[in-house]
């Protein structure tokens, strides 16, 4: 429990420093952005080593990819999306190993994707060369979230709940990013919400592995 509290505090402090310095020191602030995600990586690796098995290994790899994507996204958007998409595939591999997908996994993923598509139906055509990447990424993200929820429904454990809650946070965070980008919204409240939800997502993923997903 002490480790979970310490990593949460360090993640919060690093995220606040990143948010506060991003506009002033530019790319150098990415150190704090990556450091915040590293707290989740640490929890994942700790759990993977302690409990063994491929589930923790895939989850930890996914978290490492998220940390890399944090930096890449600011430098090359497409590469960042590719890294995040690969991270979600790692998370999917972990969840599907523990709970095989069933009809409501596909139904949930499809419904979530449909909602996203309808919400942004007028913006898809303006994405240009990013359209294909966005369409594929959102499909992978929605399936990842549905797989995590399926895991929770199957096991009803604290760790599976953390994984499901983290996945939902990830979807909402990315949804706000899409809304802010396509609608031209740039208020600080959007940035704060994105960071809060994203870091909550990766922290919950890491914590789930730490306590024995």
C-alpha positions as CSV (number, residue, x, y, z in Angstrom):
1,X,0.0,0.0,0.0
2,X,2.8,2.4,0.8
3,X,4.3,1.9,-2.6
4,X,1.0,2.7,-4.3
5,X,0.7,5.9,-2.3
6,X,4.2,7.0,-3.0
7,X,4.0,6.4,-6.7
8,X,0.7,8.1,-6.9
9,X,2.1,11.2,-5.2
10,X,5.2,11.2,-7.4
11,X,3.1,10.8,-10.5
12,X,0.9,13.7,-9.5
13,X,3.8,16.0,-8.7
14,X,5.5,15.1,-12.0
15,X,2.3,15.7,-14.0
16,X,1.8,19.1,-12.3
17,X,5.3,20.2,-13.1
18,X,4.9,19.1,-16.7
19,X,1.6,21.0,-17.0
20,X,3.1,24.1,-15.4
21,X,6.3,24.2,-17.4
22,X,5.2,22.9,-20.8
23,X,4.6,26.4,-22.2
24,X,7.8,27.8,-20.7
25,X,10.6,25.3,-21.3
26,X,9.1,23.4,-24.3
27,X,10.5,19.9,-25.0
28,X,12.4,19.8,-21.8
29,X,9.1,19.5,-19.9
30,X,8.7,16.0,-21.6
31,X,11.1,14.6,-18.9
32,X,8.4,15.2,-16.3
33,X,5.7,13.9,-18.6
34,X,7.6,10.6,-19.1
35,X,8.6,10.5,-15.4
36,X,4.9,10.6,-14.4
37,X,4.1,7.6,-16.6
38,X,7.3,5.9,-15.3
39,X,5.5,5.5,-11.9
40,X,3.0,3.3,-13.5
41,X,5.8,1.4,-15.4
42,X,7.5,0.8,-12.0
43,X,4.3,-0.6,-10.5
44,X,3.8,-2.9,-13.5
45,X,7.3,-4.2,-13.6
46,X,7.3,-4.8,-9.8
47,X,4.1,-6.8,-10.1
48,X,5.3,-8.7,-13.2
49,X,8.5,-9.7,-11.5
50,X,6.7,-10.6,-8.2
51,X,3.9,-12.7,-9.7
52,X,5.5,-13.8,-13.0
53,X,3.5,-14.9,-16.0
54,X,2.8,-13.2,-19.4
55,X,-0.1,-11.1,-18.2
56,X,2.1,-8.8,-16.2
57,X,4.8,-8.8,-18.9
58,X,2.4,-7.7,-21.6
59,X,0.9,-5.0,-19.3
60,X,4.3,-3.7,-18.4
61,X,5.4,-3.6,-22.0
62,X,2.2,-1.7,-22.8
63,X,3.0,0.8,-20.1
64,X,6.6,1.3,-21.4
65,X,5.1,2.0,-24.8
66,X,2.8,4.5,-23.3
67,X,5.8,6.3,-21.7
68,X,7.5,6.3,-25.1
69,X,4.4,7.6,-26.7
70,X,4.1,10.4,-24.2
71,X,7.3,11.8,-25.7
72,X,6.8,10.8,-29.3
73,X,3.3,12.4,-29.4
74,X,4.8,15.8,-28.9
75,X,7.4,15.4,-31.5
76,X,5.7,13.3,-34.2
77,X,1.9,12.8,-33.8
78,X,1.6,9.8,-36.0
79,X,4.5,7.9,-34.3
80,X,2.9,8.7,-31.0
81,X,-0.5,7.3,-32.1
82,X,1.3,4.2,-33.4
83,X,3.0,3.6,-30.1
84,X,-0.2,4.1,-28.1
85,X,-2.0,1.7,-30.5
86,X,0.7,-0.9,-30.0
87,X,0.4,-0.4,-26.2
88,X,-3.3,-1.0,-26.4
89,X,-2.6,-4.3,-28.3
90,X,-0.4,-5.3,-25.4
91,X,-3.2,-4.5,-22.9
92,X,-5.6,-6.5,-25.1
93,X,-3.3,-9.5,-25.1
94,X,-3.2,-9.4,-21.3
95,X,-7.0,-9.1,-20.8
96,X,-7.9,-11.7,-23.4
97,X,-5.5,-14.2,-21.9
98,X,-7.4,-14.0,-18.6
99,X,-10.9,-13.6,-20.0
100,X,-11.7,-14.7,-23.5
101,X,-13.8,-12.2,-25.5
102,X,-17.5,-13.0,-25.6
103,X,-20.5,-11.4,-27.4
104,X,-20.8,-8.4,-25.1
105,X,-17.0,-7.7,-25.6
106,X,-17.6,-7.2,-29.3
107,X,-21.0,-5.5,-28.7
108,X,-19.4,-3.1,-26.1
109,X,-16.5,-2.2,-28.4
110,X,-18.8,-1.7,-31.4
111,X,-21.2,0.5,-29.4
112,X,-18.4,2.6,-28.0
113,X,-16.9,3.0,-31.5
114,X,-20.3,3.9,-32.9
115,X,-20.8,6.6,-30.3
116,X,-17.3,8.1,-31.1
117,X,-18.0,7.9,-34.8
118,X,-21.4,9.7,-34.4
119,X,-20.0,12.4,-32.1
120,X,-17.2,13.2,-34.6
121,X,-18.9,12.3,-37.9
122,X,-18.5,15.8,-39.3
123,X,-14.8,16.0,-38.4
124,X,-13.6,12.7,-39.9
125,X,-13.4,14.2,-43.4
126,X,-11.1,17.0,-42.2
127,X,-8.4,14.6,-40.8
128,X,-6.8,14.1,-44.2
129,X,-3.9,11.6,-44.1
130,X,-4.5,11.1,-40.4
131,X,-8.0,9.6,-41.0
132,X,-6.9,6.0,-41.5
133,X,-4.7,6.1,-38.4
134,X,-7.5,7.7,-36.3
135,X,-10.1,5.1,-37.5
136,X,-7.8,2.2,-36.7
137,X,-6.6,3.6,-33.4
138,X,-10.1,4.3,-32.1
139,X,-11.1,0.7,-33.0
140,X,-8.2,-0.7,-31.1
141,X,-8.9,1.6,-28.1
142,X,-12.6,0.7,-27.9
143,X,-11.8,-3.0,-28.1
144,X,-9.2,-2.7,-25.4
145,X,-11.7,-1.0,-23.1
146,X,-14.3,-3.6,-23.8
147,X,-11.8,-6.4,-23.1
148,X,-11.0,-4.8,-19.8
149,X,-14.6,-4.5,-18.8
150,X,-15.1,-8.1,-19.8
151,X,-12.2,-9.1,-17.5
152,X,-13.9,-7.3,-14.6
153,X,-17.3,-8.9,-15.3
154,X,-15.6,-12.3,-15.3
155,X,-13.5,-11.9,-12.2
156,X,-14.9,-9.1,-10.1
157,X,-11.6,-8.6,-8.3
158,X,-10.0,-5.3,-7.2
159,X,-7.3,-5.7,-9.8
160,X,-9.8,-6.4,-12.6
161,X,-11.8,-3.3,-11.5
162,X,-8.7,-1.2,-11.7
163,X,-8.0,-2.4,-15.2
164,X,-11.6,-1.7,-16.3
165,X,-11.6,1.8,-14.7
166,X,-8.3,2.6,-16.2
167,X,-9.5,1.6,-19.7
168,X,-12.6,3.8,-19.3
169,X,-10.4,6.7,-18.2
170,X,-8.2,6.1,-21.3
171,X,-11.3,6.3,-23.6
172,X,-12.6,9.5,-22.1
173,X,-9.2,11.1,-22.1
174,X,-8.7,10.3,-25.8
175,X,-12.3,11.5,-26.5
176,X,-11.5,14.9,-24.9
177,X,-8.3,15.1,-27.0
178,X,-10.3,14.4,-30.2
179,X,-13.0,17.0,-29.1
180,X,-10.4,19.6,-28.3
181,X,-8.5,19.1,-31.5
182,X,-11.4,18.9,-33.9
183,X,-13.4,21.7,-32.3
184,X,-10.4,24.0,-31.8
185,X,-10.8,24.2,-28.0
186,X,-7.7,25.2,-26.2
187,X,-8.8,26.1,-22.7
188,X,-6.7,24.9,-19.7
189,X,-9.6,22.9,-18.3
190,X,-9.3,20.5,-21.3
191,X,-5.6,20.0,-20.8
192,X,-6.1,19.4,-17.0
193,X,-8.9,16.9,-17.7
194,X,-6.8,15.0,-20.2
195,X,-3.8,14.7,-18.0
196,X,-5.9,13.7,-15.0
197,X,-7.7,11.0,-16.9
198,X,-4.7,9.7,-18.8
199,X,-2.4,9.4,-15.7
200,X,-5.3,7.9,-13.8
201,X,-5.6,5.3,-16.6
202,X,-1.9,4.3,-16.6
203,X,-1.7,4.4,-12.8
204,X,-4.6,2.0,-12.5
205,X,-3.1,-0.3,-15.1
206,X,0.2,-0.4,-13.2
207,X,-1.6,-0.8,-9.8
208,X,-3.7,-3.7,-11.2
209,X,-0.5,-5.6,-12.1
210,X,1.2,-4.6,-8.8
211,X,-1.6,-6.2,-6.7
212,X,-1.7,-9.3,-8.9
213,X,-3.9,-9.0,-12.0
